[in-house]
Amino acid sequence: MNKTSRIFVAGHRGLVGSAIVRRLRADDFSQLLLRSSAELDLRNQGAVEQFFDAERPEAVFLAAARVGGIHANDTYPADFIRDNLQIQTNVIDAARRFGTTKLLFLGSSCIYPKHAPQPMPESCLLTGPLEPTNEWYAIAKIAGVKMCQAYRRQYQFNAVAAMPTNLYGPGDNFNLQNSHVLPALIRKFHEAKLRGDAEVVVWGTGTPRREFLHVDDLADACLFLMQHYEGEQPVNIGWGEDVTIQELAGLIQEAVGFAGKLRFDTSKPDGTPRKLLDVSVLKAQGWAPRIGLRDGIAATYRWFLEHQGDYRSS
């Protein structure tokens, strides 16, 4: 992949895709192929084939997906498994058939078993039951990893898979009904501050541990993998450290400046007890993240304040 390669970033308007576009443009990649979902429905096999036939991308970052938090996964299981299977199947297959040189598939740390060893190595994939609240999404992503491996074995197609941890940053979804925990808490604390509320209610017990990675660090890792990694096994991308949900809430409370109290609603689900990735494989190859959680949260809150009119925060 060089500066004039034709590069398709699938899902370029989402959290991950937009970060990848920022990273590529910062490095002067000049031939980016970008299509919104209105312009190209990746669930439509015929439309995807026509796009690849016409544009012939040399490299593909497959960041398009239907994503959401516990509530969204639990409420729309059919949508999550159907849409993600359709998107990744259509894109991976068309990329192979229409001459793409290399493809990077973005999975998720939720593909690993609910009670996987901590930190979770890539080798623990398919060694135990999944977390029930997001198994539909996880199964689709596992299928994507296996499709990359199968196409590599049968067709020698250079498809690699990356498994990011929990992500956050500019362009995130702040909708309280279907967002992930970090952006949801930013909005909850912000609105509670504006109303002068005495407390903010956080789902669950506050004890689960989660790892968080700024999406700009992820984008940097994706470019690194496209340029340096050729293996069949998926590669974890994370920070290598985690915090409890209670500690996360405290960091967000501090960044927002909310003066009230925290209350944990223990009637709500916690999800997986802990999700920490073993990032030794990527670290050994020479990559490490740079944006710490405290600084990343503060920057994300500033972005939220500047984009409250954006449809993703409605």
Secondary structure, DSSP 8 states (H G I E B T S, - for coil): --TT-EEEEETTTSHHHHHHHHHHHHTT--EEE---TTT--TT-HHHHHHHHHHH--SEEEE-------HHHHHH-HHHHHHHHHHHHHHHHHHHHHTT-SEEEEE--GGGS-TT--SSB-GGGTTSS---GGGHHHHHHHHHHHHHHHHHHHHH---EEEEEE-EEESTT----TTTS-HHHHHHHHHHHHHHHT-SEEEEES-S--EE-EEEHHHHHHHHHHHHHH---SS-EEES-S--EEHHHHHHHHHHHHT--SEEEEETTS---SSEE-B--HHHHHTT------HHHHHHHHHHHHHHTTTSGGG-
